[in-house]
Amino acid sequence: MGRAMARSVVERPSRAAASEFTRRVLHVLRRIPSGRVVTYGDVAEMAKRPGAARAAGQIVGRADEPGLPYHRVIAAGGRLGGFGDHPQLKASLLAAEGHVVRRGRIVNFAARRWDGS
């Protein structure tokens, strides 16, 4: 068994754990208030799996539940990140909620970041 194979076996959660994490991520998304943003890392932490920003991002990217505010999840440091082939749509949705987006980043990101409370 090669090193890459061993690592994937060790790091891959069980289906039940992955499903639970998916449920938690979607629950976090449902709670993000209008006018606020969170990072993929924030979502992972709020879903009780700190350090799993990429996994949270994959869940957000694959989810297709209508009405969830996917646009409110952004990359680290206030960068927009994500949203497939439609980054301008994400910027427009965020601007409609009062965010100022400049050069692909949320202006005054720290003040706009939601802490989950």
RODO-2510 file (C-alpha; in nm, 4 decimals, decimal comma):
residues 117
     n   res          X          Y          Z
     1     m     0,0000     0,0000     0,0000
     2     g     0,1502     0,3310    -0,1106
     3     r     0,1774     0,6387     0,1031
     4     a    -0,1075     0,8203    -0,0756
     5     m    -0,3368     0,5220    -0,0341
     6     a    -0,2530     0,4900     0,3352
     7     r    -0,3209     0,8576     0,3930
     8     s    -0,6621     0,8470     0,2220
     9     v    -0,7626     0,5452     0,4274
    10     v    -0,6620     0,7180     0,7492
    11     e    -0,8154     1,0586     0,6704
    12     r    -1,1411     0,9531     0,5043
    13     p    -1,4341     0,9670     0,7479
    14     s    -1,6940     0,6944     0,7540
    15     r    -2,0096     0,7498     0,5475
    16     a    -2,2095     0,8081     0,8639
    17     a    -1,9594     1,0695     0,9840
    18     a    -1,9510     1,2336     0,6412
    19     s    -2,3306     1,2459     0,6329
    20     e    -2,3391     1,3992     0,9792
    21     f    -2,0812     1,6590     0,8770
    22     t    -2,2875     1,7382     0,5655
    23     r    -2,5968     1,7879     0,7801
    24     r    -2,4049     2,0188     1,0123
    25     v    -2,2600     2,2223     0,7232
    26     l    -2,6045     2,2722     0,5706
    27     h    -2,7426     2,3667     0,9129
    28     v    -2,4728     2,6349     0,9453
    29     l    -2,5600     2,7682     0,5991
    30     r    -2,9259     2,8000     0,6941
    31     r    -2,8307     3,0185     0,9907
    32     i    -2,6044     3,2750     0,8177
    33     p    -2,7900     3,6063     0,8405
    34     s    -2,8317     3,8431     0,5487
    35     g    -2,5545     4,1016     0,5396
    36     r    -2,3011     3,8693     0,7022
    37     v    -2,0422     3,6286     0,5596
    38     v    -1,8410     3,3320     0,6837
    39     t    -1,5366     3,1556     0,5458
    40     y    -1,5288     2,7910     0,4483
    41     g    -1,3061     2,7443     0,7540
    42     d    -1,5650     2,9117     0,9761
    43     v    -1,8323     2,6786     0,8403
    44     a    -1,6128     2,3748     0,9120
    45     e    -1,5433     2,4952     1,2658
    46     m    -1,9111     2,5704     1,3349
    47     a    -1,9923     2,2235     1,1974
    48     k    -1,7558     2,0797     1,4612
    49     r    -1,4727     1,9815     1,2278
    50     p    -1,2048     2,2518     1,2586
    51     g    -0,9496     2,2387     0,9799
    52     a    -1,1922     2,0871     0,7282
    53     a    -1,2420     2,4000     0,5171
    54     r    -1,1900     2,2122     0,1911
    55     a    -1,4420     1,9456     0,2866
    56     a    -1,6917     2,2152     0,3843
    57     g    -1,6272     2,3868     0,0509
    58     q    -1,6938     2,0661    -0,1386
    59     i    -2,0215     2,0187     0,0460
    60     v    -2,1264     2,3770    -0,0244
    61     g    -2,0240     2,3412    -0,3890
    62     r    -2,2212     2,0202    -0,4401
    63     a    -2,5291     2,1101    -0,2370
    64     d    -2,8406     2,1871    -0,4334
    65     e    -3,0929     2,2716    -0,1645
    66     p    -3,2989     2,5674    -0,2865
    67     g    -3,2962     2,8833    -0,0807
    68     l    -2,9653     2,8347     0,1005
    69     p    -2,7391     3,1418     0,1037
    70     y    -2,4401     2,9754    -0,0623
    71     h    -2,3103     3,3177    -0,1688
    72     r    -2,2472     3,4125     0,1950
    73     v    -1,9654     3,1575     0,2253
    74     i    -1,6372     3,3045     0,1109
    75     a    -1,2698     3,2146     0,1051
    76     a    -1,0171     3,3039     0,3735
    77     g    -0,9192     3,6659     0,4175
    78     g    -1,2405     3,7982     0,2683
    79     r    -1,1749     3,6710    -0,0864
    80     l    -1,4933     3,5730    -0,2683
    81     g    -1,3793     3,2279    -0,3839
    82     g    -1,6181     2,9603    -0,5055
    83     f    -1,9464     2,9924    -0,6986
    84     g    -1,8412     2,7939    -1,0011
    85     d    -1,8334     2,9870    -1,3248
    86     h    -2,0316     3,2776    -1,1812
    87     p    -1,8093     3,4869    -0,9525
    88     q    -1,9808     3,8064    -1,0708
    89     l    -2,3177     3,6657    -0,9635
    90     k    -2,1760     3,5985    -0,6161
    91     a    -2,0398     3,9553    -0,6005
    92     s    -2,3783     4,0914    -0,7106
    93     l    -2,5708     3,8898    -0,4518
    94     l    -2,3355     4,0067    -0,1771
    95     a    -2,3600     4,3690    -0,2963
    96     a    -2,7405     4,3413    -0,2829
    97     e    -2,7020     4,2539     0,0861
    98     g    -2,4929     4,5644     0,1528
    99     h    -2,1410     4,4304     0,1087
   100     v    -1,8838     4,6265    -0,0849
   101     v    -1,6770     4,4012    -0,3081
   102     r    -1,3521     4,5414    -0,4420
   103     r    -1,0962     4,3417    -0,6422
   104     g    -1,2582     4,0130    -0,5461
   105     r    -1,2671     4,0813    -0,1712
   106     i    -1,5222     4,1922     0,0859
   107     v    -1,4322     4,5408     0,2054
   108     n    -1,4214     4,5599     0,5864
   109     f    -1,4351     4,1815     0,6033
   110     a    -1,3717     4,1566     0,9793
   111     a    -1,6794     4,3677     1,0582
   112     r    -1,8974     4,1673     0,8162
   113     r    -1,7875     3,8246     0,9373
   114     w    -2,0499     3,6269     1,1267
   115     d    -1,9331     3,4444     1,4388
   116     g    -2,2203     3,1971     1,4544
   117     s    -2,4050     3,3608     1,7403
***
